[in-house]
């Protein structure tokens, strides 16, 4: 018990706890969503007819999106659940991967067992050298 009362050890203990929290933070932010890398997402789309669901705003979608992606802003997903296929993988995409993780986790809870989040979002897609399509 004296170990925890020594001031130098308290600083060490605080740093250790803070480090542990920082390591766990990315998993906590995913909210239970399963994520896919760009390569895994492309394979799933090609081999299992997966649907890319872009949950960014319509304006952002028009500036550039994954080819064949369907736009459904995150705020509208709940209202339009019935328009999403339950028998195909759904690869949810946002700008950086945060909103898509939340939406994918929500879809999974509502029976869409094949809902995934694209890791790093559209930014990761572009950084991987994948093409974008501009919608008019």
N, CA, C and O of each residue as an XYZ file, in Angstrom:
544
protein
N       0.820     -1.198      0.000
C       0.000      0.000      0.000
C       0.863      1.261      0.000
O       0.467      2.282     -0.562
N       2.032      1.196      0.623
C       2.926      2.351      0.650
C       3.373      2.739     -0.760
O       3.681      3.902     -1.019
N       3.405      1.767     -1.663
C       3.807      2.026     -3.049
C       2.915      3.100     -3.669
O       3.404      3.988     -4.368
N       1.601      3.018     -3.411
C       0.644      3.941     -4.007
C       0.650      5.311     -3.336
O       0.154      6.277     -3.916
N       1.193      5.414     -2.144
C       1.191      6.673     -1.410
C       2.409      7.536     -1.706
O       2.371      8.743     -1.471
N       3.465      6.962     -2.205
C       4.670      7.718     -2.547
C       4.363      8.613     -3.754
O       3.824      8.139     -4.754
N       4.703      9.901     -3.664
C       4.363     10.862     -4.711
C       4.942     10.484     -6.075
O       4.258     10.633     -7.087
N       6.153     10.012     -6.127
C       6.753      9.602     -7.400
C       6.005      8.426     -8.005
O       5.839      8.344     -9.222
N       5.562      7.528     -7.159
C       4.825      6.369     -7.654
C       3.425      6.752     -8.106
O       2.878      6.120     -9.010
N       2.833      7.776     -7.495
C       1.518      8.243     -7.934
C       1.588      8.762     -9.369
O       0.693      8.508    -10.174
N       2.645      9.481     -9.675
C       2.821      9.981    -11.043
C       2.976      8.807    -12.008
O       2.369      8.791    -13.080
N       3.787      7.833    -11.625
C       3.970      6.644    -12.452
C       2.642      5.917    -12.655
O       2.328      5.487    -13.765
N       1.865      5.780    -11.577
C       0.574      5.102    -11.650
C      -0.382      5.863    -12.570
O      -1.084      5.258    -13.380
N      -0.403      7.187    -12.443
C      -1.261      7.997    -13.296
C      -0.885      7.832    -14.769
O      -1.759      7.663    -15.619
N       0.399      7.878    -15.066
C       0.868      7.716    -16.449
C       0.495      6.332    -16.977
O       0.096      6.203    -18.135
N       0.619      5.305    -16.152
C       0.272      3.946    -16.576
C      -1.219      3.835    -16.886
O      -1.600      3.233    -17.890
N      -2.061      4.410    -16.032
C      -3.511      4.357    -16.265
C      -3.871      5.160    -17.516
O      -4.663      4.702    -18.339
N      -3.298      6.347    -17.661
C      -3.576      7.173    -18.838
C      -3.147      6.462    -20.119
O      -3.842      6.538    -21.132
N      -2.016      5.777    -20.082
C      -1.548      5.030    -21.260
C      -2.515      3.913    -21.616
O      -2.806      3.686    -22.790
N      -3.006      3.223    -20.613
C      -3.971      2.147    -20.850
C      -5.244      2.667    -21.489
O      -5.783      2.050    -22.408
N      -5.724      3.803    -21.002
C      -6.929      4.409    -21.572
C      -6.681      4.817    -23.022
O      -7.537      4.601    -23.880
N      -5.530      5.398    -23.298
C      -5.204      5.810    -24.666
C      -5.144      4.617    -25.616
O      -5.550      4.723    -26.773
N      -4.645      3.494    -25.135
C      -4.581      2.296    -25.971
C      -5.968      1.733    -26.241
O      -6.206      1.165    -27.307
N      -6.877      1.880    -25.302
C      -8.228      1.342    -25.457
C      -9.142      2.280    -26.232
O     -10.168      1.840    -26.753
N      -8.798      3.550    -26.321
C      -9.663      4.549    -26.924
C     -10.127      4.219    -28.344
O     -11.321      4.352    -28.615
N      -9.261      3.797    -29.262
C      -9.756      3.481    -30.613
C     -10.843      2.405    -30.611
O     -11.799      2.503    -31.380
N     -10.718      1.395    -29.775
C     -11.737      0.351    -29.715
C     -13.029      0.870    -29.119
O     -14.112      0.463    -29.540
N     -12.934      1.763    -28.146
C     -14.134      2.328    -27.550
C     -14.868      3.220    -28.541
O     -16.098      3.245    -28.557
N     -14.129      3.952    -29.367
C     -14.753      4.836    -30.347
C     -15.475      4.067    -31.445
O     -16.421      4.586    -32.037
N     -15.054      2.864    -31.722
C     -15.705      2.057    -32.758
C     -17.114      1.667    -32.351
O     -17.944      1.382    -33.214
N     -17.400      1.647    -31.073
C     -18.741      1.342    -30.596
C     -19.189     -0.064    -30.914
O     -20.387     -0.285    -31.091
N     -18.310     -1.005    -30.993
C     -18.693     -2.386    -31.246
C     -18.836     -2.727    -32.721
O     -19.199     -3.853    -33.063
N     -18.561     -1.789    -33.581
C     -18.676     -2.062    -35.012
C     -17.483     -2.877    -35.484
O     -16.370     -2.727    -34.981
N     -17.729     -3.726    -36.440
C     -16.637     -4.468    -37.066
C     -16.114     -3.611    -38.207
O     -16.888     -3.055    -38.986
N     -14.802     -3.511    -38.299
C     -14.210     -2.665    -39.333
C     -13.519     -3.501    -40.401
O     -13.088     -4.629    -40.164
N     -13.431     -2.908    -41.575
C     -12.750     -3.535    -42.705
C     -11.691     -2.587    -43.227
O     -11.878     -1.370    -43.227
N     -10.584     -3.144    -43.670
C      -9.595     -2.343    -44.379
C     -10.136     -2.084    -45.784
O     -11.128     -2.685    -46.199
N      -9.486     -1.198    -46.497
C      -9.905     -0.915    -47.873
C      -9.855     -2.189    -48.707
O     -10.786     -2.475    -49.459
N      -8.782     -2.952    -48.580
C      -8.646     -4.186    -49.358
C      -9.755     -5.183    -49.013
O     -10.331     -5.796    -49.912
N     -10.056     -5.352    -47.740
C     -11.121     -6.270    -47.331
C     -12.471     -5.795    -47.859
O     -13.290     -6.606    -48.290
N     -12.706     -4.486    -47.826
C     -13.972     -3.941    -48.304
C     -14.145     -4.175    -49.801
O     -15.231     -4.540    -50.251
N     -13.087     -3.971    -50.571
C     -13.154     -4.197    -52.019
C     -13.437     -5.670    -52.303
O     -14.268     -5.988    -53.154
N     -12.761     -6.560    -51.604
C     -13.009     -8.001    -51.786
C     -14.454     -8.341    -51.458
O     -15.100     -9.088    -52.193
N     -14.964     -7.799    -50.360
C     -16.336     -8.094    -49.963
C     -17.329     -7.556    -50.988
O     -18.315     -8.220    -51.309
N     -17.073     -6.367    -51.496
C     -17.963     -5.788    -52.501
C     -17.950     -6.621    -53.781
O     -18.997     -6.846    -54.387
N     -16.779     -7.074    -54.189
C     -16.660     -7.843    -55.428
C     -17.152     -9.273    -55.299
O     -17.840     -9.767    -56.192
N     -16.820     -9.943    -54.218
C     -17.132    -11.365    -54.078
C     -18.515    -11.635    -53.494
O     -19.116    -12.672    -53.777
N     -19.025    -10.706    -52.679
C     -20.309    -10.945    -52.019
C     -21.344     -9.876    -52.354
O     -22.360     -9.758    -51.669
N     -21.091     -9.099    -53.400
C     -21.981     -8.020    -53.818
C     -22.305     -7.073    -52.658
O     -23.455     -6.680    -52.462
N     -21.271     -6.717    -51.899
C     -21.450     -5.795    -50.779
C     -21.836     -4.407    -51.252
O     -21.429     -3.964    -52.326
N     -22.621     -3.733    -50.439
C     -23.092     -2.385    -50.738
C     -22.262     -1.376    -49.950
O     -22.146     -1.483    -48.729
N     -21.685     -0.398    -50.645
C     -21.019      0.711    -49.969
C     -22.097      1.736    -49.639
O     -22.747      2.272    -50.537
N     -22.284      2.005    -48.364
C     -23.281      2.965    -47.898
C     -22.546      4.180    -47.337
O     -21.945      4.115    -46.264
N     -22.600      5.278    -48.070
C     -21.909      6.508    -47.688
C     -22.853      7.334    -46.820
O     -23.896      7.785    -47.294
N     -22.494      7.534    -45.555
C     -23.380      8.225    -44.619
C     -23.008      9.700    -44.431
O     -23.458     10.340    -43.481
N     -22.194     10.229    -45.332
C     -21.879     11.656    -45.292
C     -23.057     12.452    -45.845
O     -24.002     11.877    -46.385
N     -22.997     13.762    -45.711
C     -24.055     14.617    -46.246
C     -24.114     14.484    -47.770
O     -23.146     14.069    -48.407
N     -25.250     14.839    -48.333
C     -25.411     14.778    -49.791
C     -24.406     15.680    -50.493
O     -23.895     15.337    -51.560
N     -24.125     16.831    -49.896
C     -23.164     17.763    -50.488
C     -21.770     17.143    -50.539
O     -21.086     17.227    -51.559
N     -21.353     16.524    -49.440
C     -20.036     15.874    -49.408
C     -19.977     14.717    -50.394
O     -18.962     14.511    -51.059
N     -21.068     13.964    -50.486
C     -21.139     12.821    -51.392
C     -20.921     13.263    -52.837
O     -20.233     12.585    -53.600
N     -21.503     14.394    -53.210
C     -21.395     14.886    -54.583
C     -19.982     15.323    -54.946
O     -19.623     15.329    -56.123
N     -19.182     15.685    -53.963
C     -17.815     16.132    -54.258
C     -16.881     14.971    -54.563
O     -15.817     15.170    -55.149
N     -17.264     13.770    -54.174
C     -16.455     12.591    -54.457
C     -16.837     11.448    -53.537
O     -16.967     11.624    -52.325
N     -17.017     10.275    -54.127
C     -17.427      9.109    -53.340
C     -16.861      7.837    -53.968
O     -16.292      7.859    -55.060
N     -17.030      6.751    -53.261
C     -16.631      5.447    -53.783
C     -17.564      5.106    -54.947
O     -18.780      5.244    -54.813
N     -17.023      4.663    -56.087
C     -17.891      4.291    -57.210
C     -18.947      3.268    -56.774
O     -18.645      2.351    -56.010
N     -20.142      3.423    -57.243
C     -21.305      2.599    -56.939
C     -21.789      2.713    -55.490
O     -22.647      1.940    -55.067
N     -21.253      3.660    -54.733
C     -21.724      3.843    -53.358
C     -23.104      4.483    -53.380
O     -23.440      5.260    -54.273
N     -23.883      4.136    -52.381
C     -25.207      4.723    -52.213
C     -25.125      5.734    -51.077
O     -24.543      5.443    -50.031
N     -25.694      6.905    -51.266
C     -25.661      7.934    -50.233
C     -26.927      7.892    -49.391
O     -28.041      7.931    -49.914
N     -26.739      7.813    -48.091
C     -27.833      7.888    -47.129
C     -27.244      8.551    -45.887
O     -26.616      7.883    -45.065
N     -27.444      9.877    -45.743
C     -26.849     10.575    -44.608
C     -27.174      9.891    -43.279
O     -28.264      9.349    -43.096
N     -26.223      9.926    -42.369
C     -26.345      9.227    -41.082
C     -27.653      9.560    -40.370
O     -28.263      8.686    -39.755
N     -28.083     10.810    -40.449
C     -29.313     11.226    -39.774
C     -30.559     10.562    -40.365
O     -31.592     10.492    -39.699
N     -30.474     10.079    -41.598
C     -31.636      9.482    -42.271
C     -31.660      7.957    -42.236
O     -32.640      7.352    -42.672
N     -30.621      7.334    -41.734
C     -30.510      5.870    -41.791
C     -31.671      5.193    -41.073
O     -32.267      4.263    -41.616
N     -32.001      5.636    -39.871
C     -33.075      4.986    -39.107
C     -34.408      5.040    -39.846
O     -35.161      4.066    -39.848
N     -34.696      6.170    -40.467
C     -35.965      6.342    -41.168
C     -36.052      5.498    -42.434
O     -37.150      5.195    -42.898
N     -34.913      5.118    -42.994
C     -34.914      4.390    -44.264
C     -34.298      3.000    -44.144
O     -33.764      2.468    -45.118
N     -34.373      2.415    -42.957
C     -33.805      1.075    -42.745
C     -34.352      0.054    -43.726
O     -33.612     -0.796    -44.221
N     -35.642      0.135    -44.010
C     -36.269     -0.880    -44.864
C     -35.712     -0.869    -46.286
O     -35.899     -1.835    -47.026
N     -35.035      0.206    -46.677
C     -34.477      0.263    -48.033
C     -33.114     -0.421    -48.122
O     -32.546     -0.531    -49.209
N     -32.589     -0.881    -46.989
C     -31.275     -1.527    -46.981
C     -31.414     -3.045    -47.030
O     -32.273     -3.610    -46.353
N     -30.586     -3.703    -47.819
C     -30.665     -5.170    -47.909
C     -30.111     -5.839    -46.649
O     -29.045     -5.469    -46.157
N     -30.843     -6.824    -46.137
C     -30.352     -7.557    -44.966
C     -29.554     -8.789    -45.366
O     -28.883     -9.394    -44.530
N     -29.624     -9.165    -46.646
C     -28.965    -10.390    -47.092
C     -27.607    -10.145    -47.753
O     -26.982    -11.082    -48.249
N     -27.151     -8.899    -47.763
C     -25.857     -8.569    -48.368
C     -25.028     -7.774    -47.365
O     -25.574     -7.103    -46.489
N     -23.711     -7.855    -47.498
C     -22.867     -7.030    -46.635
C     -23.088     -5.545    -46.923
O     -23.246     -5.137    -48.074
N     -23.095     -4.756    -45.863
C     -23.193     -3.306    -45.986
C     -21.905     -2.725    -45.417
O     -21.585     -2.926    -44.245
N     -21.182     -2.011    -46.248
C     -19.917     -1.396    -45.845
C     -20.188      0.092    -45.684
O     -20.323      0.821    -46.666
N     -20.264      0.531    -44.442
C     -20.621      1.911    -44.131
C     -19.373      2.788    -44.211
O     -18.316      2.451    -43.677
N     -19.527      3.924    -44.895
C     -18.402      4.829    -45.151
C     -18.762      6.241    -44.692
O     -19.869      6.721    -44.937
N     -17.823      6.895    -44.028
C     -17.938      8.318    -43.720
C     -16.597      8.961    -44.063
O     -15.801      8.369    -44.793
N     -16.340     10.136    -43.561
C     -15.091     10.825    -43.901
C     -13.868     10.156    -43.276
O     -12.882      9.887    -43.962
N     -13.937      9.886    -41.956
C     -12.765      9.379    -41.235
C     -12.971      8.034    -40.552
O     -12.015      7.479    -40.011
N     -14.174      7.496    -40.559
C     -14.415      6.197    -39.945
C     -15.147      6.238    -38.616
O     -15.498      5.187    -38.082
N     -15.385      7.417    -38.069
C     -16.059      7.501    -36.767
C     -17.573      7.356    -36.901
O     -18.179      6.514    -36.239
N     -18.182      8.174    -37.755
C     -19.633      8.091    -37.933
C     -20.030      6.738    -38.504
O     -21.057      6.176    -38.121
N     -19.223      6.215    -39.416
C     -19.555      4.919    -40.019
C     -19.505      3.809    -38.977
O     -20.298      2.870    -39.046
N     -18.602      3.895    -38.025
C     -18.529      2.882    -36.967
C     -19.792      2.912    -36.121
O     -20.330      1.866    -35.759
N     -20.261      4.111    -35.809
C     -21.486      4.250    -35.014
C     -22.698      3.716    -35.781
O     -23.523      2.996    -35.220
N     -22.800      4.068    -37.057
C     -23.932      3.613    -37.877
C     -23.882      2.096    -38.068
O     -24.911      1.428    -37.963
N     -22.704      1.550    -38.346
C     -22.571      0.098    -38.535
C     -22.942     -0.651    -37.262
O     -23.606     -1.686    -37.330
N     -22.526     -0.148    -36.105
C     -22.874     -0.793    -34.832
C     -24.382     -0.756    -34.619
O     -24.967     -1.731    -34.146
N     -25.007      0.354    -34.963
C     -26.458      0.482    -34.834
C     -27.178     -0.487    -35.775
O     -28.161     -1.116    -35.385
N     -26.694     -0.605    -37.000
C     -27.297     -1.540    -37.958
C     -27.191     -2.974    -37.453
O     -28.143     -3.745    -37.568
N     -26.050     -3.332    -36.901
C     -25.862     -4.688    -36.367
C     -26.869     -4.975    -35.259
O     -27.435     -6.067    -35.195
N     -27.089     -3.999    -34.394
C     -28.041     -4.176    -33.288
C     -29.464     -4.345    -33.799
O     -30.314     -4.912    -33.112
N     -29.723     -3.853    -35.010
C     -31.066     -3.920    -35.572
C     -31.228     -5.051    -36.579
O     -32.159     -5.045    -37.384
N     -30.330     -6.012    -36.530
C     -30.497     -7.201    -37.353
C     -29.683     -7.257    -38.628
O     -29.769     -8.238    -39.366
N     -28.906     -6.245    -38.903
C     -28.050     -6.249    -40.085
C     -26.689     -6.805    -39.677
O     -25.735     -6.059    -39.456
N     -26.621     -8.117    -39.582
C     -25.429     -8.789    -39.081
C     -24.201     -8.634    -39.947
O     -23.086     -8.891    -39.494
N     -24.389     -8.215    -41.195
C     -23.253     -8.039    -42.101
C     -22.960     -6.559    -42.343
O     -22.582     -6.170    -43.448
N     -23.136     -5.736    -41.306
C     -22.814     -4.310    -41.409
C     -21.400     -4.088    -40.888
O     -21.050     -4.542    -39.799
N     -20.602     -3.394    -41.667
C     -19.203     -3.141    -41.329
C     -18.888     -1.666    -41.534
O     -19.582     -0.969    -42.275
N     -17.856     -1.206    -40.884
C     -17.378      0.162    -41.052
C     -16.060      0.124    -41.821
O     -15.195     -0.707    -41.547
N     -15.918      1.025    -42.777
C     -14.655      1.125    -43.508
C     -13.654      1.848    -42.622
O     -13.828      3.022    -42.297
N     -12.615      1.139    -42.241
C     -11.585      1.707    -41.378
C     -10.978      2.945    -42.035
O     -10.601      2.909    -43.207
N     -10.887      4.017    -41.295
C     -10.334      5.294    -41.755
C     -11.204      5.982    -42.796
O     -10.799      7.009    -43.341
N     -12.380      5.453    -43.088
C     -13.340      6.115    -43.949
C     -12.845      6.420    -45.352
O     -11.957      5.757    -45.888
N     -13.456      7.453    -45.926
C     -13.101      7.837    -47.296
C     -11.660      8.341    -47.363
O     -10.996      8.194    -48.388
N     -11.182      8.930    -46.277
C      -9.776      9.365    -46.255
C      -8.842      8.178    -46.468
O      -7.874      8.279    -47.222
N      -9.123      7.058    -45.814
C      -8.318      5.854    -45.986
C      -8.426      5.298    -47.394
O      -7.448      4.792    -47.945
N      -9.618      5.391    -47.977
C      -9.848      4.944    -49.351
C      -8.943      5.728    -50.308
O      -8.260      5.145    -51.150
N      -8.950      7.044    -50.166
C      -8.141      7.908    -51.032
C      -6.651      7.658    -50.801
O      -5.881      7.584    -51.758
N      -6.241      7.528    -49.541
C      -4.829      7.282    -49.233
C      -4.347      5.951    -49.794
O      -3.154      5.776    -50.042
N      -5.265      5.015    -49.994
C      -4.908      3.718    -50.577
C      -4.818      3.782    -52.096
O      -4.496      2.785    -52.742
N      -5.099      4.949    -52.670
C      -5.003      5.110    -54.115
C      -6.217      4.611    -54.874
O      -6.143      4.382    -56.082
N      -7.333      4.439    -54.182
C      -8.546      3.946    -54.835
C      -9.277      5.102    -55.520
O      -9.131      6.255    -55.115
N     -10.064      4.797    -56.558
C     -10.725      5.853    -57.330
C     -11.931      6.457    -56.610
O     -12.550      5.833    -55.748
N     -12.235      7.682    -56.996
C     -13.441      8.363    -56.531
C     -14.315      8.673    -57.730
O     -13.832      8.830    -58.851
N     -15.592      8.758    -57.475
C     -16.558      9.106    -58.505
C     -17.248     10.391    -58.056
O     -17.568     10.547    -56.878
N     -17.472     11.300    -58.983
C     -18.181     12.538    -58.643
C     -19.606     12.430    -59.148
O     -19.847     12.128    -60.317
N     -20.547     12.682    -58.249
C     -21.971     12.622    -58.597
C     -22.468     14.029    -58.926
O     -22.012     15.014    -58.345
N     -23.399     14.104    -59.855
C     -23.947     15.419    -60.234
C     -25.366     15.533    -59.775
O     -26.006     16.561    -59.996
